[in-house]
Amino acid sequence: MMYRTYEDMPKIKLPGDVEVKISDSTIRDGAQMPGIVFKTSHRLKVYEWLHEIGIEKIETFLYNKRDRVAAREMLDRGYEHPEVTAWARAVPADIDLALNMDGIGEIGILMSISDVHIFDKMSLKNREEAEEKYLAALDYAIDHGLKVRCHFEDITRADMTGFVIPLVEQIIERSPDILIRICDTLNFGLPFPELDVPYGIPTIIKRLKDVGVVNIETHIHDDFGLGIANTLAGYWYGANWSNLTFLGIGERAGNAELEKILLFLAYRVEGFQKYNLKCLVEFARYMEKEVGIRVPRNKAVVGRNIFAHESGIHTAGVIKNPFTYEPFPPELVGGKRELLIGDSSGTEVIRMKVEDALSELMHVNAKVDKNDMRIKAIHQDIQKLYDDETRRSCISDEELKSYVKKYFMFEPIVKKDAGRNGEEKE
């Protein structure tokens, strides 16, 4: 099999026959990112972007007036997706906030299950007290007609056999179809199937499924840079949901990135045409400009350099066949290809840029050979800037036009240097 076009690349098939879905926590967990403040207008715009993409659920706080105002406005839009869901600690007062918000039918209840959280964070006397607290909150929510997600915080530092599984068994007795969210809170989890608990994400999922859990969701932080790997492992070994944030925003190192999972599912896995990725780049620019989140230029999927090419080898390859150095088409995520001229550029990109400039300046469809002496002269002039270390940025299209005017319009003939014995040399 030859792989020379995007269409040649085979798609991967997810194991099992379960439809997998996505919930978003950009305005909940993402909003906890230090130094970031989401205005109501920001939250509503994020909701609109997620609606355009086709994300199934969004979760939000309801603690403050601004939280409730934004939730009310999202609900009033009447969209089928994302479904607006609430988040709560395991206390009736938090659950009442959701009950008082007409239109919210689902709530996520935080259940911190590692000893460091039970004893040191919450100052509880023992695990039994934690279990009673969580089950009481669950009963309260279910008795009042809410659908519940159980957020198992810090599961990769928890006692799976001694505490987690017994708690799960009591939970699914109350609600057999309940969703258990496995939260890899400090990213200690690993994606390897042969690894046992507490670290093995595949093993954690298997243990939950073995006791009858039907719906499993991953919520993976990125402290060790394993957010995406563990999220994909979750899907591969039986989780049917993942909870993500756009750009991976959140506390500390943030969360698994929504845009990366979307791209992987839509472009590399069979059966995910349901998501619209064409607005991802625009979404990222909005978050950068309006919310103040800096997007690294080399950030996968939405970074400004993702489709920017400067080096001679890369630009020459992309000009001939974009598939050479672009793993997916720019338009898939709303991006645009850029061919730049810098210190590592060769004559092929200069040739192409010169043709574009001639078309604009002289209104002719010009074709120039990359071995044309004028192209070589422009290349030498540009290289001298970098050799002299007087230049630290790429050559803009406007600057290139100046070279085009000089060599193609005002001084159309470039003489070759005379070599020894009168021989010409380039």
Order of alpha helices (4+ residues) and beta strands (2+ residues): beta-alpha-beta-alpha-beta-alpha-beta-alpha-beta-alpha-beta-alpha-beta-alpha-beta-alpha-alpha-beta-alpha-beta-alpha-alpha-alpha-beta-beta
